[in-house]
């Protein structure tokens, strides 16, 4: 099970080069245990995304 507050390495499907990136799990543990996916935030640096707009991607993290 994925746990809230933990960081996991994920592949972002539409990311150029399909690099593995760290993602922070934001969804509560109860939801993570029951749902087929989790809510997470892709971590990165300003060099990864020089555009100042927030990144919005869906991250599918399977058990």
mmCIF file of the N, C-alpha and C atoms, coordinates in Angstrom:
data_MODEL
# 
_entry.id   MODEL 
# 
loop_
_atom_site.group_PDB 
_atom_site.id 
_atom_site.type_symbol 
_atom_site.label_atom_id 
_atom_site.label_alt_id 
_atom_site.label_comp_id 
_atom_site.label_asym_id 
_atom_site.label_entity_id 
_atom_site.label_seq_id 
_atom_site.pdbx_PDB_ins_code 
_atom_site.Cartn_x 
_atom_site.Cartn_y 
_atom_site.Cartn_z 
_atom_site.occupancy 
_atom_site.B_iso_or_equiv 
_atom_site.pdbx_formal_charge 
_atom_site.auth_seq_id 
_atom_site.auth_comp_id 
_atom_site.auth_asym_id 
_atom_site.auth_atom_id 
_atom_site.pdbx_PDB_model_num 
ATOM 1   N N  . UNK A 1 1  ? 0.845  -1.184 0.000   1.00 0.00 ? 1  UNK A N  1 
ATOM 2   C CA . UNK A 1 1  ? 0.000  0.000  0.000   1.00 0.00 ? 1  UNK A CA 1 
ATOM 3   C C  . UNK A 1 1  ? 0.883  1.237  0.000   1.00 0.00 ? 1  UNK A C  1 
ATOM 4   N N  . UNK A 1 2  ? 0.445  2.266  -0.700  1.00 0.00 ? 2  UNK A N  1 
ATOM 5   C CA . UNK A 1 2  ? 1.137  3.550  -0.691  1.00 0.00 ? 2  UNK A CA 1 
ATOM 6   C C  . UNK A 1 2  ? 0.681  4.335  0.529   1.00 0.00 ? 2  UNK A C  1 
ATOM 7   N N  . UNK A 1 3  ? 1.604  5.047  1.165   1.00 0.00 ? 3  UNK A N  1 
ATOM 8   C CA . UNK A 1 3  ? 1.292  5.765  2.396   1.00 0.00 ? 3  UNK A CA 1 
ATOM 9   C C  . UNK A 1 3  ? 1.443  7.265  2.208   1.00 0.00 ? 3  UNK A C  1 
ATOM 10  N N  . UNK A 1 4  ? 0.490  8.010  2.784   1.00 0.00 ? 4  UNK A N  1 
ATOM 11  C CA . UNK A 1 4  ? 0.521  9.467  2.722   1.00 0.00 ? 4  UNK A CA 1 
ATOM 12  C C  . UNK A 1 4  ? 1.837  9.973  3.312   1.00 0.00 ? 4  UNK A C  1 
ATOM 13  N N  . UNK A 1 5  ? 2.442  10.933 2.612   1.00 0.00 ? 5  UNK A N  1 
ATOM 14  C CA . UNK A 1 5  ? 3.684  11.526 3.084   1.00 0.00 ? 5  UNK A CA 1 
ATOM 15  C C  . UNK A 1 5  ? 4.930  10.813 2.599   1.00 0.00 ? 5  UNK A C  1 
ATOM 16  N N  . UNK A 1 6  ? 4.784  9.636  2.010   1.00 0.00 ? 6  UNK A N  1 
ATOM 17  C CA . UNK A 1 6  ? 5.933  8.903  1.486   1.00 0.00 ? 6  UNK A CA 1 
ATOM 18  C C  . UNK A 1 6  ? 6.198  9.323  0.046   1.00 0.00 ? 6  UNK A C  1 
ATOM 19  N N  . UNK A 1 7  ? 7.445  9.193  -0.362  1.00 0.00 ? 7  UNK A N  1 
ATOM 20  C CA . UNK A 1 7  ? 7.857  9.534  -1.723  1.00 0.00 ? 7  UNK A CA 1 
ATOM 21  C C  . UNK A 1 7  ? 8.166  8.244  -2.472  1.00 0.00 ? 7  UNK A C  1 
ATOM 22  N N  . UNK A 1 8  ? 7.628  8.133  -3.685  1.00 0.00 ? 8  UNK A N  1 
ATOM 23  C CA . UNK A 1 8  ? 7.840  6.967  -4.539  1.00 0.00 ? 8  UNK A CA 1 
ATOM 24  C C  . UNK A 1 8  ? 8.334  7.435  -5.897  1.00 0.00 ? 8  UNK A C  1 
ATOM 25  N N  . UNK A 1 9  ? 9.104  6.601  -6.559  1.00 0.00 ? 9  UNK A N  1 
ATOM 26  C CA . UNK A 1 9  ? 9.556  6.897  -7.918  1.00 0.00 ? 9  UNK A CA 1 
ATOM 27  C C  . UNK A 1 9  ? 8.485  6.447  -8.889  1.00 0.00 ? 9  UNK A C  1 
ATOM 28  N N  . UNK A 1 10 ? 8.083  7.346  -9.804  1.00 0.00 ? 10 UNK A N  1 
ATOM 29  C CA . UNK A 1 10 ? 7.033  7.047  -10.778 1.00 0.00 ? 10 UNK A CA 1 
ATOM 30  C C  . UNK A 1 10 ? 7.474  7.476  -12.171 1.00 0.00 ? 10 UNK A C  1 
ATOM 31  N N  . UNK A 1 11 ? 6.841  6.886  -13.182 1.00 0.00 ? 11 UNK A N  1 
ATOM 32  C CA . UNK A 1 11 ? 7.017  7.329  -14.562 1.00 0.00 ? 11 UNK A CA 1 
ATOM 33  C C  . UNK A 1 11 ? 5.785  8.122  -14.947 1.00 0.00 ? 11 UNK A C  1 
ATOM 34  N N  . UNK A 1 12 ? 5.995  9.331  -15.468 1.00 0.00 ? 12 UNK A N  1 
ATOM 35  C CA . UNK A 1 12 ? 4.894  10.163 -15.932 1.00 0.00 ? 12 UNK A CA 1 
ATOM 36  C C  . UNK A 1 12 ? 4.665  9.818  -17.403 1.00 0.00 ? 12 UNK A C  1 
ATOM 37  N N  . UNK A 1 13 ? 3.483  9.306  -17.776 1.00 0.00 ? 13 UNK A N  1 
ATOM 38  C CA . UNK A 1 13 ? 3.269  8.784  -19.129 1.00 0.00 ? 13 UNK A CA 1 
ATOM 39  C C  . UNK A 1 13 ? 3.593  9.754  -20.263 1.00 0.00 ? 13 UNK A C  1 
ATOM 40  N N  . UNK A 1 14 ? 3.195  11.017 -20.169 1.00 0.00 ? 14 UNK A N  1 
ATOM 41  C CA . UNK A 1 14 ? 3.390  11.955 -21.275 1.00 0.00 ? 14 UNK A CA 1 
ATOM 42  C C  . UNK A 1 14 ? 4.631  12.821 -21.119 1.00 0.00 ? 14 UNK A C  1 
ATOM 43  N N  . UNK A 1 15 ? 5.474  12.487 -20.199 1.00 0.00 ? 15 UNK A N  1 
ATOM 44  C CA . UNK A 1 15 ? 6.702  13.247 -19.949 1.00 0.00 ? 15 UNK A CA 1 
ATOM 45  C C  . UNK A 1 15 ? 7.731  12.931 -21.033 1.00 0.00 ? 15 UNK A C  1 
ATOM 46  N N  . UNK A 1 16 ? 8.350  13.966 -21.626 1.00 0.00 ? 16 UNK A N  1 
ATOM 47  C CA . UNK A 1 16 ? 9.399  13.695 -22.622 1.00 0.00 ? 16 UNK A CA 1 
ATOM 48  C C  . UNK A 1 16 ? 10.532 12.871 -22.010 1.00 0.00 ? 16 UNK A C  1 
ATOM 49  N N  . UNK A 1 17 ? 10.933 11.832 -22.690 1.00 0.00 ? 17 UNK A N  1 
ATOM 50  C CA . UNK A 1 17 ? 12.006 10.983 -22.192 1.00 0.00 ? 17 UNK A CA 1 
ATOM 51  C C  . UNK A 1 17 ? 11.564 9.950  -21.182 1.00 0.00 ? 17 UNK A C  1 
ATOM 52  N N  . UNK A 1 18 ? 10.328 10.046 -20.728 1.00 0.00 ? 18 UNK A N  1 
ATOM 53  C CA . UNK A 1 18 ? 9.754  9.099  -19.755 1.00 0.00 ? 18 UNK A CA 1 
ATOM 54  C C  . UNK A 1 18 ? 10.700 8.818  -18.590 1.00 0.00 ? 18 UNK A C  1 
ATOM 55  N N  . UNK A 1 19 ? 11.203 9.882  -18.000 1.00 0.00 ? 19 UNK A N  1 
ATOM 56  C CA . UNK A 1 19 ? 12.081 9.734  -16.839 1.00 0.00 ? 19 UNK A CA 1 
ATOM 57  C C  . UNK A 1 19 ? 11.264 9.342  -15.614 1.00 0.00 ? 19 UNK A C  1 
ATOM 58  N N  . UNK A 1 20 ? 11.926 8.670  -14.701 1.00 0.00 ? 20 UNK A N  1 
ATOM 59  C CA . UNK A 1 20 ? 11.307 8.384  -13.403 1.00 0.00 ? 20 UNK A CA 1 
ATOM 60  C C  . UNK A 1 20 ? 11.501 9.611  -12.529 1.00 0.00 ? 20 UNK A C  1 
ATOM 61  N N  . UNK A 1 21 ? 10.435 10.012 -11.861 1.00 0.00 ? 21 UNK A N  1 
ATOM 62  C CA . UNK A 1 21 ? 10.447 11.195 -11.011 1.00 0.00 ? 21 UNK A CA 1 
ATOM 63  C C  . UNK A 1 21 ? 9.938  10.839 -9.620  1.00 0.00 ? 21 UNK A C  1 
ATOM 64  N N  . UNK A 1 22 ? 10.387 11.563 -8.608  1.00 0.00 ? 22 UNK A N  1 
ATOM 65  C CA . UNK A 1 22 ? 9.816  11.350 -7.278  1.00 0.00 ? 22 UNK A CA 1 
ATOM 66  C C  . UNK A 1 22 ? 8.421  11.966 -7.206  1.00 0.00 ? 22 UNK A C  1 
ATOM 67  N N  . UNK A 1 23 ? 7.515  11.278 -6.525  1.00 0.00 ? 23 UNK A N  1 
ATOM 68  C CA . UNK A 1 23 ? 6.152  11.782 -6.325  1.00 0.00 ? 23 UNK A CA 1 
ATOM 69  C C  . UNK A 1 23 ? 5.775  11.594 -4.863  1.00 0.00 ? 23 UNK A C  1 
ATOM 70  N N  . UNK A 1 24 ? 5.217  12.644 -4.281  1.00 0.00 ? 24 UNK A N  1 
ATOM 71  C CA . UNK A 1 24 ? 4.780  12.632 -2.891  1.00 0.00 ? 24 UNK A CA 1 
ATOM 72  C C  . UNK A 1 24 ? 3.313  12.227 -2.839  1.00 0.00 ? 24 UNK A C  1 
ATOM 73  N N  . UNK A 1 25 ? 2.980  11.241 -2.028  1.00 0.00 ? 25 UNK A N  1 
ATOM 74  C CA . UNK A 1 25 ? 1.589  10.792 -1.885  1.00 0.00 ? 25 UNK A CA 1 
ATOM 75  C C  . UNK A 1 25 ? 0.854  11.768 -0.972  1.00 0.00 ? 25 UNK A C  1 
ATOM 76  N N  . UNK A 1 26 ? -0.259 12.320 -1.481  1.00 0.00 ? 26 UNK A N  1 
ATOM 77  C CA . UNK A 1 26 ? -1.061 13.288 -0.738  1.00 0.00 ? 26 UNK A CA 1 
ATOM 78  C C  . UNK A 1 26 ? -2.362 12.697 -0.203  1.00 0.00 ? 26 UNK A C  1 
ATOM 79  N N  . UNK A 1 27 ? -2.875 11.675 -0.855  1.00 0.00 ? 27 UNK A N  1 
ATOM 80  C CA . UNK A 1 27 ? -4.168 11.115 -0.444  1.00 0.00 ? 27 UNK A CA 1 
ATOM 81  C C  . UNK A 1 27 ? -4.044 10.366 0.883   1.00 0.00 ? 27 UNK A C  1 
ATOM 82  N N  . UNK A 1 28 ? -5.130 10.371 1.681   1.00 0.00 ? 28 UNK A N  1 
ATOM 83  C CA . UNK A 1 28 ? -5.110 9.691  2.977   1.00 0.00 ? 28 UNK A CA 1 
ATOM 84  C C  . UNK A 1 28 ? -4.940 8.178  2.826   1.00 0.00 ? 28 UNK A C  1 
ATOM 85  N N  . UNK A 1 29 ? -4.341 7.560  3.825   1.00 0.00 ? 29 UNK A N  1 
ATOM 86  C CA . UNK A 1 29 ? -4.093 6.118  3.797   1.00 0.00 ? 29 UNK A CA 1 
ATOM 87  C C  . UNK A 1 29 ? -5.375 5.305  3.631   1.00 0.00 ? 29 UNK A C  1 
ATOM 88  N N  . UNK A 1 30 ? -6.472 5.765  4.227   1.00 0.00 ? 30 UNK A N  1 
ATOM 89  C CA . UNK A 1 30 ? -7.745 5.041  4.100   1.00 0.00 ? 30 UNK A CA 1 
ATOM 90  C C  . UNK A 1 30 ? -8.161 4.999  2.635   1.00 0.00 ? 30 UNK A C  1 
ATOM 91  N N  . UNK A 1 31 ? -8.051 6.116  1.924   1.00 0.00 ? 31 UNK A N  1 
ATOM 92  C CA . UNK A 1 31 ? -8.395 6.151  0.503   1.00 0.00 ? 31 UNK A CA 1 
ATOM 93  C C  . UNK A 1 31 ? -7.438 5.276  -0.292  1.00 0.00 ? 31 UNK A C  1 
ATOM 94  N N  . UNK A 1 32 ? -6.156 5.349  0.035   1.00 0.00 ? 32 UNK A N  1 
ATOM 95  C CA . UNK A 1 32 ? -5.159 4.566  -0.698  1.00 0.00 ? 32 UNK A CA 1 
ATOM 96  C C  . UNK A 1 32 ? -5.429 3.069  -0.593  1.00 0.00 ? 32 UNK A C  1 
ATOM 97  N N  . UNK A 1 33 ? -5.944 2.638  0.555   1.00 0.00 ? 33 UNK A N  1 
ATOM 98  C CA . UNK A 1 33 ? -6.223 1.216  0.757   1.00 0.00 ? 33 UNK A CA 1 
ATOM 99  C C  . UNK A 1 33 ? -7.444 0.755  -0.036  1.00 0.00 ? 33 UNK A C  1 
ATOM 100 N N  . UNK A 1 34 ? -8.389 1.660  -0.280  1.00 0.00 ? 34 UNK A N  1 
ATOM 101 C CA . UNK A 1 34 ? -9.651 1.278  -0.911  1.00 0.00 ? 34 UNK A CA 1 
ATOM 102 C C  . UNK A 1 34 ? -9.723 1.593  -2.403  1.00 0.00 ? 34 UNK A C  1 
ATOM 103 N N  . UNK A 1 35 ? -9.045 2.627  -2.834  1.00 0.00 ? 35 UNK A N  1 
ATOM 104 C CA . UNK A 1 35 ? -9.134 3.060  -4.237  1.00 0.00 ? 35 UNK A CA 1 
ATOM 105 C C  . UNK A 1 35 ? -8.098 2.341  -5.091  1.00 0.00 ? 35 UNK A C  1 
ATOM 106 N N  . UNK A 1 36 ? -8.291 2.392  -6.380  1.00 0.00 ? 36 UNK A N  1 
ATOM 107 C CA . UNK A 1 36 ? -7.350 1.767  -7.307  1.00 0.00 ? 36 UNK A CA 1 
ATOM 108 C C  . UNK A 1 36 ? -6.211 2.678  -7.705  1.00 0.00 ? 36 UNK A C  1 
ATOM 109 N N  . UNK A 1 37 ? -6.214 3.920  -7.175  1.00 0.00 ? 37 UNK A N  1 
ATOM 110 C CA . UNK A 1 37 ? -5.143 4.860  -7.476  1.00 0.00 ? 37 UNK A CA 1 
ATOM 111 C C  . UNK A 1 37 ? -4.880 5.709  -6.242  1.00 0.00 ? 37 UNK A C  1 
ATOM 112 N N  . UNK A 1 38 ? -3.892 6.586  -6.315  1.00 0.00 ? 38 UNK A N  1 
ATOM 113 C CA . UNK A 1 38 ? -3.600 7.507  -5.222  1.00 0.00 ? 38 UNK A CA 1 
ATOM 114 C C  . UNK A 1 38 ? -3.458 8.904  -5.804  1.00 0.00 ? 38 UNK A C  1 
ATOM 115 N N  . UNK A 1 39 ? -3.578 9.900  -4.940  1.00 0.00 ? 39 UNK A N  1 
ATOM 116 C CA . UNK A 1 39 ? -3.364 11.281 -5.349  1.00 0.00 ? 39 UNK A CA 1 
ATOM 117 C C  . UNK A 1 39 ? -1.958 11.663 -4.926  1.00 0.00 ? 39 UNK A C  1 
ATOM 118 N N  . UNK A 1 40 ? -1.180 12.156 -5.881  1.00 0.00 ? 40 UNK A N  1 
ATOM 119 C CA . UNK A 1 40 ? 0.203  12.500 -5.579  1.00 0.00 ? 40 UNK A CA 1 
ATOM 120 C C  . UNK A 1 40 ? 0.633  13.770 -6.272  1.00 0.00 ? 40 UNK A C  1 
ATOM 121 N N  . UNK A 1 41 ? 1.777  14.283 -5.876  1.00 0.00 ? 41 UNK A N  1 
ATOM 122 C CA . UNK A 1 41 ? 2.365  15.484 -6.460  1.00 0.00 ? 41 UNK A CA 1 
ATOM 123 C C  . UNK A 1 41 ? 3.731  15.131 -7.005  1.00 0.00 ? 41 UNK A C  1 
ATOM 124 N N  . UNK A 1 42 ? 3.936  15.403 -8.274  1.00 0.00 ? 42 UNK A N  1 
ATOM 125 C CA . UNK A 1 42 ? 5.222  15.122 -8.906  1.00 0.00 ? 42 UNK A CA 1 
ATOM 126 C C  . UNK A 1 42 ? 6.241  16.150 -8.448  1.00 0.00 ? 42 UNK A C  1 
ATOM 127 N N  . UNK A 1 43 ? 7.320  15.691 -7.871  1.00 0.00 ? 43 UNK A N  1 
ATOM 128 C CA . UNK A 1 43 ? 8.383  16.587 -7.437  1.00 0.00 ? 43 UNK A CA 1 
ATOM 129 C C  . UNK A 1 43 ? 9.349  16.817 -8.586  1.00 0.00 ? 43 UNK A C  1 
ATOM 130 N N  . UNK A 1 44 ? 10.007 17.936 -8.561  1.00 0.00 ? 44 UNK A N  1 
ATOM 131 C CA . UNK A 1 44 ? 10.987 18.265 -9.587  1.00 0.00 ? 44 UNK A CA 1 
ATOM 132 C C  . UNK A 1 44 ? 11.652 19.575 -9.228  1.00 0.00 ? 44 UNK A C  1 
ATOM 133 N N  . UNK A 1 45 ? 12.506 20.026 -10.099 1.00 0.00 ? 45 UNK A N  1 
ATOM 134 C CA . UNK A 1 45 ? 13.191 21.292 -9.852  1.00 0.00 ? 45 UNK A CA 1 
ATOM 135 C C  . UNK A 1 45 ? 12.733 22.321 -10.867 1.00 0.00 ? 45 UNK A C  1 
ATOM 136 N N  . UNK A 1 46 ? 13.094 23.563 -10.638 1.00 0.00 ? 46 UNK A N  1 
ATOM 137 C CA . UNK A 1 46 ? 12.757 24.630 -11.576 1.00 0.00 ? 46 UNK A CA 1 
ATOM 138 C C  . UNK A 1 46 ? 13.402 24.371 -12.930 1.00 0.00 ? 46 UNK A C  1 
ATOM 139 N N  . UNK A 1 47 ? 14.519 23.664 -12.956 1.00 0.00 ? 47 UNK A N  1 
ATOM 140 C CA . UNK A 1 47 ? 15.178 23.356 -14.215 1.00 0.00 ? 47 UNK A CA 1 
ATOM 141 C C  . UNK A 1 47 ? 14.370 22.364 -15.040 1.00 0.00 ? 47 UNK A C  1 
ATOM 142 N N  . UNK A 1 48 ? 13.596 21.516 -14.359 1.00 0.00 ? 48 UNK A N  1 
ATOM 143 C CA . UNK A 1 48 ? 12.737 20.565 -15.067 1.00 0.00 ? 48 UNK A CA 1 
ATOM 144 C C  . UNK A 1 48 ? 11.600 21.284 -15.784 1.00 0.00 ? 48 UNK A C  1 
ATOM 145 N N  . UNK A 1 49 ? 11.117 22.369 -15.191 1.00 0.00 ? 49 UNK A N  1 
ATOM 146 C CA . UNK A 1 49 ? 9.962  23.079 -15.727 1.00 0.00 ? 49 UNK A CA 1 
ATOM 147 C C  . UNK A 1 49 ? 10.181 24.581 -15.602 1.00 0.00 ? 49 UNK A C  1 
ATOM 148 N N  . UNK A 1 50 ? 10.801 25.213 -16.601 1.00 0.00 ? 50 UNK A N  1 
ATOM 149 C CA . UNK A 1 50 ? 11.043 26.649 -16.507 1.00 0.00 ? 50 UNK A CA 1 
ATOM 150 C C  . UNK A 1 50 ? 9.759  27.467 -16.578 1.00 0.00 ? 50 UNK A C  1 
ATOM 151 N N  . UNK A 1 51 ? 8.648  26.875 -17.007 1.00 0.00 ? 51 UNK A N  1 
ATOM 152 C CA . UNK A 1 51 ? 7.361  27.552 -17.055 1.00 0.00 ? 51 UNK A CA 1 
ATOM 153 C C  . UNK A 1 51 ? 6.843  27.694 -15.625 1.00 0.00 ? 51 UNK A C  1 
ATOM 154 N N  . UNK A 1 52 ? 6.524  28.916 -15.164 1.00 0.00 ? 52 UNK A N  1 
ATOM 155 C CA . UNK A 1 52 ? 6.125  29.114 -13.759 1.00 0.00 ? 52 UNK A CA 1 
ATOM 156 C C  . UNK A 1 52 ? 4.733  28.602 -13.414 1.00 0.00 ? 52 UNK A C  1 
ATOM 157 N N  . UNK A 1 53 ? 3.933  28.192 -14.407 1.00 0.00 ? 53 UNK A N  1 
ATOM 158 C CA . UNK A 1 53 ? 2.597  27.679 -14.103 1.00 0.00 ? 53 UNK A CA 1 
ATOM 159 C C  . UNK A 1 53 ? 2.711  26.332 -13.392 1.00 0.00 ? 53 UNK A C  1 
ATOM 160 N N  . UNK A 1 54 ? 1.768  26.046 -12.495 1.00 0.00 ? 54 UNK A N  1 
ATOM 161 C CA . UNK A 1 54 ? 1.842  24.754 -11.784 1.00 0.00 ? 54 UNK A CA 1 
ATOM 162 C C  . UNK A 1 54 ? 1.663  23.577 -12.736 1.00 0.00 ? 54 UNK A C  1 
ATOM 163 N N  . UNK A 1 55 ? 2.324  22.489 -12.406 1.00 0.00 ? 55 UNK A N  1 
ATOM 164 C CA . UNK A 1 55 ? 2.183  21.260 -13.187 1.00 0.00 ? 55 UNK A CA 1 
ATOM 165 C C  . UNK A 1 55 ? 0.958  20.505 -12.701 1.00 0.00 ? 55 UNK A C  1 
ATOM 166 N N  . UNK A 1 56 ? 0.134  20.080 -13.614 1.00 0.00 ? 56 UNK A N  1 
ATOM 167 C CA . UNK A 1 56 ? -1.015 19.259 -13.246 1.00 0.00 ? 56 UNK A CA 1 
ATOM 168 C C  . UNK A 1 56 ? -0.975 18.001 -14.090 1.00 0.00 ? 56 UNK A C  1 
ATOM 169 N N  . UNK A 1 57 ? -0.704 16.902 -13.443 1.00 0.00 ? 57 UNK A N  1 
ATOM 170 C CA . UNK A 1 57 ? -0.670 15.617 -14.131 1.00 0.00 ? 57 UNK A CA 1 
ATOM 171 C C  . UNK A 1 57 ? -1.362 14.589 -13.253 1.00 0.00 ? 57 UNK A C  1 
ATOM 172 N N  . UNK A 1 58 ? -1.892 13.579 -13.882 1.00 0.00 ? 58 UNK A N  1 
ATOM 173 C CA . UNK A 1 58 ? -2.460 12.458 -13.138 1.00 0.00 ? 58 UNK A CA 1 
ATOM 174 C C  . UNK A 1 58 ? -1.387 11.397 -13.030 1.00 0.00 ? 58 UNK A C  1 
ATOM 175 N N  . UNK A 1 59 ? -1.126 10.974 -11.826 1.00 0.00 ? 59 UNK A N  1 
ATOM 176 C CA . UNK A 1 59 ? -0.111 9.962  -11.586 1.00 0.00 ? 59 UNK A CA 1 
ATOM 177 C C  . UNK A 1 59 ? -0.817 8.690  -11.147 1.00 0.00 ? 59 UNK A C  1 
ATOM 178 N N  . UNK A 1 60 ? -0.707 7.650  -11.935 1.00 0.00 ? 60 UNK A N  1 
ATOM 179 C CA . UNK A 1 60 ? -1.292 6.358  -11.564 1.00 0.00 ? 60 UNK A CA 1 
ATOM 180 C C  . UNK A 1 60 ? -0.220 5.532  -10.874 1.00 0.00 ? 60 UNK A C  1 
ATOM 181 N N  . UNK A 1 61 ? -0.441 5.231  -9.628  1.00 0.00 ? 61 UNK A N  1 
ATOM 182 C CA . UNK A 1 61 ? 0.502  4.435  -8.852  1.00 0.00 ? 61 UNK A CA 1 
ATOM 183 C C  . UNK A 1 61 ? -0.224 3.162  -8.453  1.00 0.00 ? 61 UNK A C  1 
ATOM 184 N N  . UNK A 1 62 ? 0.163  2.064  -9.052  1.00 0.00 ? 62 UNK A N  1 
ATOM 185 C CA . UNK A 1 62 ? -0.519 0.796  -8.813  1.00 0.00 ? 62 UNK A CA 1 
ATOM 186 C C  . UNK A 1 62 ? 0.180  0.007  -7.723  1.00 0.00 ? 62 UNK A C  1 
ATOM 187 N N  . UNK A 1 63 ? -0.596 -0.793 -7.032  1.00 0.00 ? 63 UNK A N  1 
ATOM 188 C CA . UNK A 1 63 ? -0.049 -1.624 -5.959  1.00 0.00 ? 63 UNK A CA 1 
ATOM 189 C C  . UNK A 1 63 ? 0.821  -2.708 -6.515  1.00 0.00 ? 63 UNK A C  1 
# 
